[in-house]
Amino acid sequence: TRTERKGAPATIRGGTQNVQQLGTRKTTKVNAVAYLMTVYNLDYLALTETGLAQTDLNSIEHTFRKKGMHFYGSADATSQASGSGTGQGVAFVLSNRFFLETVGRGGRPPATVDPGRIMSMRLRSKAASEHTIFAVYGKADPNKPDSNAKARAIAKQLQQSVKDALKAGSTVTVAGDLNIPLREKDFGTRDPVNYETPTG
């Protein structure tokens, strides 16, 4: 006999997955994510490097709906082409139960903070009166100054968003990829976020 939980969830089961590791075809990736959600009984899964363009999001959302899950994605339309299979892109996948207990009860659905790089999801649970989850993809390339500048901007935005959430009384989880290379001397710095790369 299944006992229905009333009100907000008492615990939150979630994880993070870099989609690039799940194959090259969109169908394969969707099936793999749905499998992880089901096998591990997850409430949510934060996805990074989805490789999706803005035009892909509606069809992917529809595919997950048919599997009884809810997809919220964010793409960087300025630099991500459909079907390339690489690059930025973050998303949340929610189980239907979790959706009904949070968003479906008047909660806020996952929202974009920085297109293709940061999404946030704020919810309430019995374990924490308010909890904010960030899905983040921040990558710097030592040989690409533009990439490093973007990584700095992402790190600063994330830092400010986390501060704002904590100030509002929320607990915070940051899930995703922060692939920012540091020089050896940068490790152990007292600076809470160090933006140096091997090229400076």
Backbone as CSV, one residue per row, in Angstrom:
resi,resn,N_x,N_y,N_z,CA_x,CA_y,CA_z,C_x,C_y,C_z
1,THR,0.836,-1.185,0.000,0.000,0.000,0.000,0.874,1.237,0.000
2,ARG,0.571,2.126,-0.907,1.362,3.352,-0.985,0.749,4.425,-0.102
3,THR,1.583,5.063,0.705,1.115,6.154,1.556,1.444,7.475,0.885
4,GLU,0.396,8.245,0.595,0.601,9.533,-0.047,1.146,10.536,0.964
5,ARG,2.165,11.280,0.536,2.691,12.334,1.386,1.879,13.593,1.150
6,LYS,1.416,14.204,2.216,0.624,15.412,2.086,1.499,16.633,2.319
7,GLY,1.239,17.703,1.562,2.011,18.926,1.710,3.353,18.811,1.028
8,ALA,4.309,19.614,1.457,5.627,19.639,0.841,6.405,18.377,1.172
9,PRO,7.350,17.977,0.294,8.119,16.755,0.535,8.987,16.855,1.778
10,ALA,9.072,15.746,2.537,9.865,15.738,3.757,11.351,15.688,3.444
11,THR,11.710,15.037,2.362,13.108,14.968,1.935,13.155,15.228,0.434
12,ILE,14.338,15.591,-0.040,14.532,15.880,-1.455,15.658,15.001,-1.974
13,ARG,15.359,14.185,-2.972,16.356,13.315,-3.570,16.704,13.864,-4.956
14,GLY,17.955,14.262,-5.129,18.348,14.842,-6.410,19.764,14.478,-6.801
15,GLY,20.128,14.847,-8.002,21.465,14.581,-8.485,21.804,15.502,-9.638
16,THR,23.003,15.322,-10.189,23.446,16.113,-11.332,24.107,15.193,-12.353
17,GLN,23.931,15.522,-13.631,24.468,14.674,-14.692,24.908,15.534,-15.879
18,ASN,26.156,15.331,-16.315,26.637,15.957,-17.541,26.113,15.115,-18.699
19,VAL,25.270,15.724,-19.532,24.581,14.986,-20.583,25.527,14.505,-21.670
20,GLN,26.681,15.169,-21.829,27.625,14.767,-22.862,28.097,13.327,-22.696
21,GLN,28.014,12.814,-21.482,28.473,11.455,-21.194,27.442,10.394,-21.551
22,LEU,26.272,10.828,-22.020,25.174,9.886,-22.240,24.946,9.535,-23.703
23,GLY,25.890,9.876,-24.575,25.738,9.558,-25.991,25.608,10.802,-26.840
24,THR,25.337,10.610,-28.126,25.268,11.732,-29.057,23.857,12.046,-29.536
25,ARG,22.959,11.062,-29.523,21.598,11.293,-30.009,20.700,11.806,-28.883
26,LYS,19.820,12.737,-29.214,18.931,13.311,-28.213,18.028,12.254,-27.592
27,THR,17.524,11.344,-28.419,16.649,10.298,-27.898,17.371,9.430,-26.882
28,THR,18.622,9.098,-27.165,19.426,8.285,-26.247,19.615,9.008,-24.923
29,LYS,19.874,10.310,-24.994,20.101,11.088,-23.782,18.834,11.184,-22.935
30,VAL,17.717,11.437,-23.596,16.447,11.530,-22.877,16.140,10.213,-22.174
31,ASN,16.308,9.105,-22.874,16.036,7.793,-22.281,16.965,7.508,-21.107
32,ALA,18.228,7.919,-21.235,19.192,7.690,-20.156,18.841,8.511,-18.922
33,VAL,18.448,9.763,-19.131,18.055,10.616,-18.003,16.805,10.058,-17.323
34,ALA,15.821,9.649,-18.111,14.602,9.070,-17.552,14.919,7.805,-16.762
35,TYR,15.864,7.013,-17.254,16.275,5.794,-16.561,16.890,6.129,-15.199
36,LEU,17.791,7.126,-15.171,18.423,7.530,-13.913,17.385,8.034,-12.916
37,MET,16.435,8.822,-13.405,15.382,9.336,-12.534,14.587,8.206,-11.901
38,THR,14.281,7.189,-12.698,13.436,6.087,-12.235,14.190,5.132,-11.316
39,VAL,15.372,4.705,-11.747,16.143,3.709,-10.989,16.541,4.227,-9.615
40,TYR,16.936,5.505,-9.557,17.378,6.070,-8.277,16.267,6.821,-7.541
41,ASN,15.051,6.745,-8.080,13.893,7.364,-7.435,14.170,8.824,-7.087
42,LEU,14.640,9.573,-8.083,15.024,10.964,-7.856,13.830,11.906,-7.973
43,ASP,13.867,12.957,-7.172,12.881,14.022,-7.296,13.265,14.962,-8.441
44,TYR,14.549,15.208,-8.554,15.029,16.075,-9.632,16.416,15.643,-10.084
45,LEU,16.750,16.024,-11.295,18.098,15.821,-11.820,18.496,17.113,-12.520
46,ALA,19.623,17.678,-12.105,20.154,18.878,-12.740,21.081,18.440,-13.871
47,LEU,20.847,18.944,-15.074,21.608,18.541,-16.247,22.506,19.669,-16.731
48,THR,23.707,19.314,-17.198,24.611,20.296,-17.783,25.080,19.821,-19.157
49,GLU,25.593,20.752,-19.939,26.041,20.489,-21.313,24.979,19.733,-22.108
50,THR,23.766,20.251,-22.082,22.674,19.593,-22.798,22.849,19.671,-24.310
51,GLY,23.586,20.679,-24.793,23.794,20.813,-26.237,22.523,21.168,-26.983
52,LEU,21.558,21.765,-26.292,20.277,22.094,-26.909,20.208,23.569,-27.281
53,ALA,19.561,23.840,-28.402,19.272,25.216,-28.788,17.885,25.579,-28.278
54,GLN,17.556,26.855,-28.309,16.251,27.310,-27.847,15.120,26.596,-28.574
55,THR,15.328,26.319,-29.859,14.288,25.669,-30.663,14.074,24.208,-30.298
56,ASP,14.997,23.620,-29.546,14.876,22.211,-29.149,14.037,22.020,-27.883
57,LEU,13.919,23.067,-27.085,13.404,22.904,-25.726,11.963,22.401,-25.671
58,ASN,11.109,22.919,-26.539,9.701,22.502,-26.506,9.525,21.020,-26.823
59,SER,10.259,20.529,-27.819,10.118,19.121,-28.189,10.663,18.199,-27.100
60,ILE,11.759,18.603,-26.459,12.326,17.797,-25.373,11.368,17.794,-24.183
61,GLU,10.777,18.944,-23.897,9.798,19.021,-22.808,8.633,18.073,-23.080
62,HIS,8.154,18.050,-24.311,7.037,17.171,-24.673,7.426,15.703,-24.504
63,THR,8.653,15.356,-24.893,9.127,13.971,-24.776,9.152,13.525,-23.325
64,PHE,9.635,14.385,-22.440,9.672,14.031,-21.020,8.261,13.944,-20.435
65,ARG,7.350,14.802,-20.903,5.971,14.746,-20.404,5.353,13.374,-20.690
66,LYS,5.670,12.831,-21.860,5.137,11.511,-22.211,5.687,10.424,-21.300
67,LYS,6.832,10.696,-20.663,7.431,9.745,-19.739,7.009,10.031,-18.297
68,GLY,6.097,10.992,-18.127,5.622,11.317,-16.789,6.575,12.188,-15.996
69,MET,7.404,12.970,-16.695,8.373,13.851,-16.040,8.254,15.255,-16.610
70,HIS,8.845,16.213,-15.914,8.744,17.613,-16.315,10.145,18.166,-16.576
71,PHE,10.331,18.750,-17.760,11.623,19.259,-18.194,11.582,20.775,-18.286
72,TYR,12.602,21.417,-17.693,12.777,22.861,-17.807,14.208,23.111,-18.259
73,GLY,14.384,23.667,-19.434,15.724,23.859,-19.967,16.029,25.303,-20.294
74,SER,17.325,25.587,-20.364,17.796,26.920,-20.733,18.950,26.761,-21.714
75,ALA,18.876,27.475,-22.841,19.915,27.412,-23.867,20.444,28.810,-24.148
76,ASP,21.686,28.865,-24.594,22.278,30.128,-24.994,22.095,30.270,-26.497
77,ALA,21.062,30.976,-26.902,20.708,31.063,-28.316,21.756,31.774,-29.154
78,THR,22.652,32.519,-28.518,23.638,33.283,-29.282,24.808,32.439,-29.754
79,SER,25.016,31.280,-29.122,26.217,30.522,-29.479,26.011,29.023,-29.580
80,GLN,24.782,28.551,-29.381,24.545,27.110,-29.405,23.623,26.734,-30.546
81,ALA,24.126,25.952,-31.487,23.334,25.518,-32.637,22.663,24.180,-32.347
82,SER,21.454,24.004,-32.858,20.721,22.760,-32.661,21.464,21.591,-33.287
83,GLY,21.524,20.491,-32.562,22.103,19.270,-33.098,23.614,19.189,-33.016
84,SER,24.261,20.230,-32.480,25.718,20.184,-32.421,26.202,19.183,-31.385
85,GLY,25.375,18.984,-30.339,25.718,17.986,-29.328,26.792,18.410,-28.366
86,THR,27.268,19.640,-28.476,28.305,20.102,-27.565,27.936,21.466,-27.032
87,GLY,28.689,21.914,-26.050,28.502,23.269,-25.560,27.615,23.363,-24.350
88,GLN,27.263,24.588,-24.048,26.527,24.860,-22.823,25.072,24.436,-22.927
89,GLY,24.367,24.719,-21.874,22.966,24.320,-21.775,22.751,23.631,-20.440
90,VAL,21.809,24.146,-19.646,21.496,23.531,-18.358,19.998,23.263,-18.298
91,ALA,19.607,22.356,-17.426,18.187,22.001,-17.338,17.894,21.310,-16.015
92,PHE,16.613,21.266,-15.678,16.116,20.467,-14.563,15.089,19.492,-15.114
93,VAL,15.129,18.266,-14.627,14.069,17.301,-14.874,13.465,16.959,-13.515
94,LEU,12.141,17.074,-13.405,11.447,16.792,-12.156,10.558,15.574,-12.318
95,SER,10.508,14.753,-11.284,9.540,13.656,-11.292,8.147,14.260,-11.193
96,ASN,7.152,13.534,-11.666,5.788,14.057,-11.616,5.340,14.262,-10.177
97,ARG,5.693,13.337,-9.291,5.324,13.469,-7.876,5.924,14.742,-7.281
98,PHE,7.188,14.956,-7.565,7.879,16.134,-7.028,7.288,17.417,-7.613
99,PHE,6.962,17.375,-8.886,6.331,18.530,-9.535,5.017,18.880,-8.844
100,LEU,4.190,17.870,-8.586,2.890,18.104,-7.962,3.029,18.630,-6.539
101,GLU,4.086,18.188,-5.836,4.264,18.583,-4.441,4.907,19.962,-4.304
102,THR,5.479,20.486,-5.368,6.190,21.766,-5.300,5.566,22.779,-6.258
103,VAL,5.913,22.692,-7.528,5.399,23.627,-8.527,3.885,23.561,-8.611
104,GLY,3.356,22.340,-8.571,1.918,22.157,-8.692,1.124,22.694,-7.519
105,ARG,1.788,22.995,-6.421,1.113,23.550,-5.244,1.376,25.054,-5.110
106,GLY,1.624,25.682,-6.240,1.826,27.130,-6.216,3.277,27.551,-6.112
107,GLY,4.192,26.590,-6.179,5.607,26.926,-6.128,6.092,27.496,-7.450
108,ARG,7.313,27.975,-7.459,7.870,28.553,-8.668,8.600,27.491,-9.483
109,PRO,8.329,27.406,-10.782,9.072,26.453,-11.609,10.507,26.912,-11.786
110,PRO,11.422,26.019,-12.191,12.804,26.418,-12.430,12.879,27.596,-13.390
111,ALA,13.780,28.526,-13.107,13.897,29.740,-13.914,15.340,29.958,-14.353
112,THR,15.510,30.648,-15.464,16.841,30.954,-15.988,17.437,32.150,-15.259
113,VAL,18.676,31.996,-14.808,19.433,33.094,-14.212,20.376,33.675,-15.256
114,ASP,21.076,32.798,-15.980,21.956,33.187,-17.083,21.732,32.175,-18.202
115,PRO,21.313,32.602,-19.393,20.939,31.665,-20.458,22.000,30.608,-20.757
116,GLY,21.589,29.348,-20.649,22.480,28.238,-20.960,23.524,27.931,-19.921
117,ARG,23.579,28.716,-18.861,24.646,28.543,-17.874,24.155,28.362,-16.437
118,ILE,23.110,29.078,-16.035,22.616,28.959,-14.662,21.092,28.937,-14.660
119,MET,20.529,27.959,-13.971,19.105,27.935,-13.673,18.944,27.765,-12.164
120,SER,17.833,28.242,-11.644,17.565,28.074,-10.215,16.163,27.524,-10.018
121,MET,16.010,26.796,-8.940,14.711,26.233,-8.584,14.509,26.443,-7.094
122,ARG,13.500,27.202,-6.730,13.231,27.477,-5.324,11.983,26.720,-4.892
123,LEU,12.081,26.018,-3.794,10.961,25.202,-3.350,10.915,25.141,-1.837
124,ARG,9.854,24.561,-1.354,9.685,24.395,0.080,9.577,22.906,0.399
125,SER,10.077,22.518,1.538,9.979,21.125,1.965,9.880,21.084,3.482
126,LYS,9.539,19.915,4.010,9.471,19.757,5.461,10.866,19.700,6.065
127,ALA,11.853,19.307,5.232,13.224,19.231,5.719,13.845,20.628,5.842
128,ALA,13.479,21.520,4.931,13.974,22.891,4.963,12.823,23.788,4.528
129,SER,12.533,24.816,5.323,11.373,25.644,5.022,11.449,26.214,3.611
130,GLU,12.649,26.556,3.166,12.832,26.979,1.787,14.197,26.517,1.314
131,HIS,14.237,26.013,0.109,15.494,25.485,-0.426,15.648,25.921,-1.877
132,THR,16.840,26.398,-2.244,17.123,26.837,-3.602,18.205,25.953,-4.206
133,ILE,17.939,25.431,-5.392,18.893,24.570,-6.098,19.325,25.284,-7.367
134,PHE,20.632,25.345,-7.590,21.176,25.952,-8.801,21.776,24.864,-9.690
135,ALA,21.417,24.886,-10.969,22.074,24.048,-11.971,23.020,24.964,-12.741
136,VAL,24.313,24.609,-12.750,25.324,25.523,-13.286,26.251,24.819,-14.265
137,TYR,26.558,25.519,-15.358,27.635,25.071,-16.237,28.571,26.253,-16.454
138,GLY,29.763,26.167,-15.863,30.758,27.227,-16.024,32.068,26.620,-16.461
139,LYS,32.522,26.983,-17.639,33.744,26.394,-18.171,34.676,27.467,-18.706
140,ALA,35.939,27.365,-18.339,36.952,28.274,-18.866,37.964,27.469,-19.672
141,ASP,38.422,28.030,-20.769,39.426,27.401,-21.621,40.684,28.254,-21.584
142,PRO,41.820,27.704,-21.107,43.049,28.492,-20.991,43.467,29.165,-22.291
143,ASN,43.028,28.633,-23.428,43.452,29.166,-24.720,42.417,30.081,-25.369
144,LYS,41.323,30.363,-24.653,40.258,31.190,-25.228,39.876,32.283,-24.231
145,PRO,40.442,33.465,-24.401,40.149,34.569,-23.468,38.665,34.871,-23.334
146,ASP,37.896,34.761,-24.436,36.461,35.037,-24.354,35.769,34.050,-23.423
147,SER,36.200,32.784,-23.493,35.627,31.758,-22.626,35.941,32.056,-21.171
148,ASN,37.157,32.510,-20.901,37.546,32.828,-19.538,36.744,33.998,-18.984
149,ALA,36.487,34.993,-19.834,35.699,36.139,-19.404,34.281,35.705,-19.049
150,LYS,33.712,34.801,-19.841,32.374,34.291,-19.562,32.362,33.504,-18.258
151,ALA,33.398,32.707,-18.037,33.479,31.923,-16.804,33.535,32.835,-15.587
152,ARG,34.280,33.935,-15.686,34.331,34.888,-14.576,32.947,35.462,-14.300
153,ALA,32.256,35.822,-15.394,30.919,36.400,-15.235,29.959,35.395,-14.597
154,ILE,30.058,34.125,-15.021,29.198,33.076,-14.463,29.484,32.888,-12.981
155,ALA,30.772,32.849,-12.615,31.151,32.651,-11.216,30.646,33.797,-10.348
156,LYS,30.756,35.020,-10.853,30.288,36.174,-10.087,28.766,36.156,-9.940
157,GLN,28.080,35.802,-11.040,26.617,35.736,-10.985,26.148,34.671,-10.007
158,LEU,26.803,33.509,-10.048,26.440,32.421,-9.136,26.680,32.836,-7.689
159,GLN,27.833,33.449,-7.447,28.156,33.879,-6.089,27.107,34.849,-5.558
160,GLN,26.691,35.798,-6.388,25.693,36.766,-5.955,24.336,36.108,-5.749
161,SER,23.970,35.184,-6.650,22.681,34.504,-6.526,22.614,33.663,-5.260
162,VAL,23.707,32.986,-4.926,23.763,32.190,-3.699,23.643,33.101,-2.481
163,LYS,24.357,34.230,-2.500,24.271,35.177,-1.387,22.842,35.667,-1.194
164,ASP,22.179,35.991,-2.311,20.808,36.486,-2.236,19.870,35.432,-1.650
165,ALA,20.060,34.184,-2.061,19.208,33.104,-1.561,19.420,32.882,-0.068
166,LEU,20.672,32.890,0.356,20.982,32.709,1.775,20.440,33.870,2.604
167,LYS,20.556,35.073,2.061,20.060,36.257,2.768,18.551,36.183,2.946
168,ALA,17.873,35.548,1.979,16.418,35.407,2.049,15.988,34.268,2.976
169,GLY,16.961,33.588,3.578,16.650,32.524,4.528,16.544,31.146,3.916
170,SER,17.012,30.983,2.693,16.937,29.696,2.009,18.219,28.904,2.217
171,THR,18.086,27.583,2.313,19.268,26.740,2.218,19.568,26.570,0.730
172,VAL,20.798,26.187,0.387,21.226,26.206,-1.015,21.968,24.926,-1.394
173,THR,21.678,24.428,-2.587,22.454,23.357,-3.208,22.916,23.854,-4.577
174,VAL,24.203,23.694,-4.874,24.736,24.033,-6.196,25.116,22.733,-6.885
175,ALA,24.492,22.456,-8.024,24.744,21.216,-8.764,25.195,21.565,-10.172
176,GLY,26.157,20.802,-10.691,26.584,21.042,-12.062,28.073,20.973,-12.245
177,ASP,28.566,21.669,-13.269,29.981,21.661,-13.631,30.560,23.058,-13.493
178,LEU,31.621,23.166,-12.706,32.394,24.403,-12.618,33.817,24.073,-13.051
179,ASN,34.003,23.934,-14.348,35.295,23.498,-14.893,36.204,24.688,-15.137
180,ILE,36.653,25.301,-14.059,37.501,26.479,-14.175,38.912,26.116,-13.725
181,PRO,39.896,26.007,-14.655,41.254,25.616,-14.282,41.947,26.707,-13.484
182,LEU,42.690,26.292,-12.492,43.443,27.222,-11.656,44.937,26.924,-11.758
183,ARG,45.739,27.955,-11.582,47.173,27.723,-11.493,47.486,27.129,-10.133
184,GLU,48.612,26.447,-10.020,48.948,25.763,-8.771,48.941,26.726,-7.591
185,LYS,49.426,27.936,-7.800,49.520,28.867,-6.680,48.151,29.368,-6.224
186,ASP,47.122,29.179,-7.057,45.791,29.662,-6.708,45.075,28.765,-5.710
187,PHE,45.485,27.502,-5.616,44.815,26.598,-4.688,45.093,27.023,-3.240
188,GLY,44.076,26.959,-2.428,44.240,27.322,-1.032,44.089,28.814,-0.777
189,THR,43.739,29.565,-1.816,43.567,30.997,-1.625,42.415,31.267,-0.674
190,ARG,42.490,32.381,0.005,41.412,32.744,0.917,40.259,33.403,0.184
191,ASP,40.490,33.780,-1.059,39.424,34.381,-1.860,38.342,33.322,-2.077
192,PRO,37.068,33.605,-1.743,36.012,32.590,-1.874,35.817,32.106,-3.304
193,VAL,36.081,32.959,-4.299,36.012,32.534,-5.690,37.219,33.104,-6.402
194,ASN,38.077,32.220,-6.933,39.271,32.663,-7.626,39.088,32.500,-9.113
195,TYR,39.281,33.549,-9.879,38.965,33.522,-11.291,40.195,33.337,-12.166
196,GLU,41.377,33.132,-11.572,42.599,33.006,-12.366,42.611,31.717,-13.180
197,THR,43.176,31.768,-14.380,43.368,30.611,-15.225,44.834,30.488,-15.548
198,PRO,45.287,29.379,-16.145,46.716,29.233,-16.460,47.272,30.357,-17.312
199,THR,46.420,31.065,-18.049,46.925,32.166,-18.880,46.763,33.497,-18.185
200,GLY,46.245,33.480,-16.940,46.076,34.721,-16.204,44.801,35.435,-16.549
